[in-house]
Amino acid sequence: MRSQNPAPFCESRAGEKGAALITAVLLSLLLLAAGGTLILTATMTGLTARDSTAEMQAYYAAEAGIARTLEVLRGNVESSPAGTRASFRNIVCTPDLWTTMSGDFVDVAAGTSRFQVISILDPDNQDSVLACADLSYKPDRVRIQVSGFGPRASKKNMEIIVDRYTLDYAVNAVVTLPNGSGDAMAFALGGSTVTTTSGTDGVGCGGEDEIAAFAVNNNDYNTTNNVIDGCLPDGSNCSGSGPNVTPGDPAVLTGSNTPSFLKSVPIARQFLYGPEGMLNAALNQGRYFSTGTAALNSTAGIGATNPDGVLTFVDGDFVLGPGNPTGQGTLIVTGNLTLDGNFNFNGVIMVLGEGNVIRSGGGSGHINGAIFVAKFARTGLDTDVFQAPTFNTNGGGSATIQYCSNAVDMAKSVGGHAIRGIREF
C-alpha cells in the first residue's frame, strides 16, 4: 500500500490568491453607491426644501397683498393725496391713489418677498374706461388679482372677489309694511304740513330711478291709499288736504318685490336671530344693546360721526330724538320705535318684532334712506304670518322721509365688505 502525504495548506489554496481584494473592492463599490445615493438624496432634499421655502414665501407675499388690499377697501389706508374714500368706484377707476393698489411692487420682507396688484376690475362690467366715464357708476363687486414673489424667481398668483354689500336686499319702497294677518294695519300720516314721504332719490343721493313711497300687502292697499288721499282709513271724511306722498299710489307687495329677509316670518326670524343673523353680527361688532339709552351712550352712538355708518341693534324700544341725535348706517329695533321731535337718520331703519313706529312731539325730523316695519313674535311656528304693523307719523312740526340710494348703500355695508371667494390661479 502506497501512502500519500497531504499537500501543505498554503499549497492547496494557491488558486484563491486575490479573492479578498476582489471582495473588498465589491464591498467598497456597494458602500460608494450607497454613499452616493445618500449624498444625492440629501442634495435633492435640500434643493426641494429651499424651493419649497421660496414658494411658501411667494405664497405668503400674495396673501399679504390680498390682506393689504382689503385694508384699503375697509378705509384703513389713506389715499395719496389724502381725502379720497376707498369706494369700489374709486378703487376701480383710480387705483393709483393707494400705493398698495397702484400696480407697483410692494415689499413684504425687504430683499426676500414682495407683491404686486396686477388687476382690479368689476367682473360685471370689465370695460373700466367706459364705466368710469359714467358719474353714476357704482360697482357691486370687484375682482382683485395679486402676484406674490419670493426668492429664486418663485411666484404665486391669487385673486379675491369682494362684494360691496354685507347685506344685499331689495329696496323697492321708502316704507315697507308686510302684513299677512288679514287685519288692517294702523296707518296714519297726518296733514300735508306734518309728513312728507318721497320715493324720489334725494339731492346728492345718486339720482337713481324713483321707487314707491309705501309698499303694503294687498289687504292694506285701500287703507293706505285712503290715508294718502287725505281720508280716514275707511275712505270717509276726505278733507282734500292729504300728506305729501310721492308717488301717490302705494305698491303692492308680491313675491318679486318683497325684500329677501321679509319673504316669511321664519326667514325674518333667521335674519334676526339665526346663527349668521343680525343679532350675532351686532354682538361680534360690539353693537348689540338691550336698551336705546345704551346705544345712544356708546362710543359710536348710532353712527353720527362715522361717514360709513354703523350697525346698531337695539333689542327693545328706541326713541330717535329729540335733540337731533343724528345717526347713520343700519338701525334695528325689536321693540317700539318713537320718532320724537327733531330726529335725523341716514340709512336703513328696521323695526322688526313689535312692528310699531310712532311719531310724537314737534320739531323737524328727517330720515334719508328707507324703513322696514314688520310685526312678528321672536319664536313660534313656521306657519306664522306677519301681523298688522303700526305706522303713525301724526304730530306737530314737520317730518320728511326720503329715499336716498347712497344712504341705503351705506346701510348695506355696515358690517364691512363681504368676501365671496379667494383662490390661486
C-alpha positions, 0 to 999 in steps of 0.5 A: 500500500502506497501512502500519500502525504497531504499537500501543505495548506498554503499549497492547496489554496494557491488558486484563491490568491486575490479573492479578498481584494476582489471582495473588498473592492465589491464591498467598497463599490456597494458602500460608494453607491450607497454613499452616493445615493445618500449624498444625492438624496440629501442634495435633492432634499435640500434643493426641494426644501429651499424651493419649497421655502421660496414658494411658501414665501411667494405664497405668503407675499400674495396673501399679504397683498390680498390682506393689504388690499382689503385694508384699503377697501375697509378705509384703513389706508389713506389715499395719496393725496389724502381725502379720497374714500376707498369706494369700489368706484374709486378703487376701480377707476383710480387705483393709483391713489393707494400705493398698495393698489397702484400696480407697483411692487410692494415689499413684504420682507425687504430683499426676500418677498414682495407683491404686486396688484396686477388687476382690479376690475368689476367682473360685471362690467370689465370695460373700466374706461367706459364705466368710469366715464359714467358719474353714476357708476357704482360697482357691486363687486370687484375682482382683485388679482395679486402676484406674490414673489419670493426668492429664486424667481418663485411666484404665486398668483391669487385673486379675491372677489369682494362684494360691496354689500354685507347685506344685499336686499331689495329696496323697492319702497321708502316704507315697507309694511308686510302684513299677512294677518288679514287685519288692517294695519294702523296707518296714519300720516297726518296733514300735508304740513306734518309728513312728507314721504318721497320715493324720489332719490334725494339731492346728492343721493345718486339720482337713481330711478324713483321707487314707491313711497309705501309698499303694503300687502294687498289687504292694506292697499285701500287703507293706505291709499285712503290715508294718502288721499287725505281720508280716514282709513275707511275712505270717509271724511276726505278733507282734500288736504292729504300728506305729501306722498310721492308717488301717490299710489302705494305698491303692492307687495308680491313675491318679486318685490318683497325684500329677501329677509321679509319673504316669511316670518321664519326667514325674518326670524333667521335674519334676526336671530339665526346663527349668521343673523343680525343679532350675532353680527351686532354682538361680534361688532360690539353693537348689540344693546338691550336698551336705546339709552345704551346705544345712544351712550356708546362710543359710536352712538348710532353712527353720527360721526362715522361717514360709513355708518354703523350697525346698531341693534337695539333689542327693545324700544328706541326713541330717535330724538329729540335733540337731533341725535343724528345717526347713520348706517343700519338701525334695528329695533325689536321693540317700539320705535318713537320718532320724537321731535327733531330726529335725523337718520341716514340709512336703513331703519328696521323695526322688526318684532313689535312692528310699531313706529310712532311719531310724537312731539314737534320739531323737524325730523328727517330720515334719508334712506328707507324703513322696514316695519314688520310685526312678528313674535321672536319664536313660534311656528313656521306657519306664522304670518306677519301681523298688522304693523303700526305706522303713525307719523301724526304730530306737530312740526314737520317730518320728511322721509326720503329715499336716498340710494347712497344712504341705503348703500351705506346701510348695506355695508355696515358690517364691512365688505363681504368676501365671496371667494379667494383662490390661486390661479 
